[in-house]
């Protein structure tokens, strides 16, 4: 198969309904155009977009009862004159929730079991199962490692021993569903060896040891605030809580001790970000005083930031967007929604899985990505699911799983600790310094600053060429166990063969129109060699669709 054959299949075999082409291939309606605006209140002329039910992507059924989240979203949509999207189909839901919760595509067997189930609670039950899977721990450890800058090499320089200890500590916290307030307090108040007290690496994963740099990192990570917008006075006041942190080397290579160095016998007079003053007695740890202030149930800085961030992780944009840019002139698109999420988090004892369940079980999350309104801020008001490209780590794992291939990792650090077995899934990588050509090309975050925007998801020409005609993709298509199995089981029933390819790659059955188009291509396939070529053409074309490359 040459590149022109593949392009011909992409052009001719997948002329989907025009709405789907606009949404899934154009992206402008779903994400780029509507998702880019701030949630400002303006008088706009809104035209309701009436389109027929689009199968197999939408459903006319409401699989879940309306939740409090949905009521608060609907109040804003009604006020703004925005029509919400329809509910997504079961085929879309199972793929979406697998990717959002465990960073892994469902198997053909899992898809068929789910879409053939008549259990009214099947979506809620699937969510509960996914939250307990091992891949959930792997994927959300990866997310937290991005946020906490877990990386061996410049500019963070945790070094491999520190990375391994820190990663295991974070993974244990995710695995046991450690309450978020306890998790954060352990990080903020940690002291000791970076090898023996893993949480200490929080203070080493910052570009600079001066109090101002540490305060900037703390505010960004746990308050969602960029202190660059603060006054010099406010920045210095926050830095005062970290002014007694000291660092010292040991005789063990790359080991470092983080400890409290009072430096003065006088009490400290400090000011919290909410302008409340405190006197800290000499010898007391100012970090503990700050941590106690931060995680208080009545302190909105803390619960607002993490509630907004979790919403962003699952929905594709924050109630305050960007999620690490909370400030007065960056408005909240739905204050009542964010207030509800905060209240639920605090009432649950800072149980992040509780927040996950609330969001995932809502109608709002289970909406289609296909909008029914041309309101310029429909995405900001959560009138539809926000479509976005798969994380680089998730995408390469999916491609390697399909092609039975292995990723070739490399690291700038020539140490035995950097050896990574080739069969290791990318979402389990601990070190941001260990990378690959694919991860670099597809926008894996650098973990230098801890910004969500460090993850680059905008497509590039290099990515398109890689997917269309790279040596790696040739290899995956040629040696894919899934395709070999489909070809070996192929009978005269070409529709069954086409259906298996669709289920294996897109997690759904093809439509009648798609089946007819692909059958037209298959008619020219003579013998086993012709069938193999036709099946590979189909698989390659599907792997290059945005339906495969994006969450939708």
Protein Blocks (a to p, Z undefined) as FASTA:
>chain_A
ZZklmmmmmmmmmcccfklmmmmmnommmmmmmmmpccddddddddddddddddfkbccb
dfbdcdfklmmmmmmmmmnopacdddddfklmmmmmmmmmnopacdfklmmmmmmpcbfk
lmmmmmmmmmmpmklmmmmmmmmmmmnopafbdcklnojmlmmmmmmmmmmmmmnopafk
lmmmmmmmggcjfklmmmlmmmmmcgbjbfklmmmmmmmmmnopafklpcfklmmmmmmm
mmmgccdddfbehiacddddekpabdcddddfkopacdddehiafklmmmmmmmpmklmk
lmmmmmmmmmmmmnopafbdcfklccfklccfblmlmmmmmmmmmmnoopaklmmmmmmm
pmklmpcfbdcbfbfklmmnopaccdddddfklmmmmmmmmnopacddddfbdcfklpcc
fklcfklpfblkbccfklmmnopafklnopaklpccbdcfklmmmmmmpfklmmmmmmom
klmmmmmmpcfblmlmmmmmmmmmnopacdfklmmmmmmmmmmpgcjklmmmmmmmmmmm
mmmpmklmpcZZ
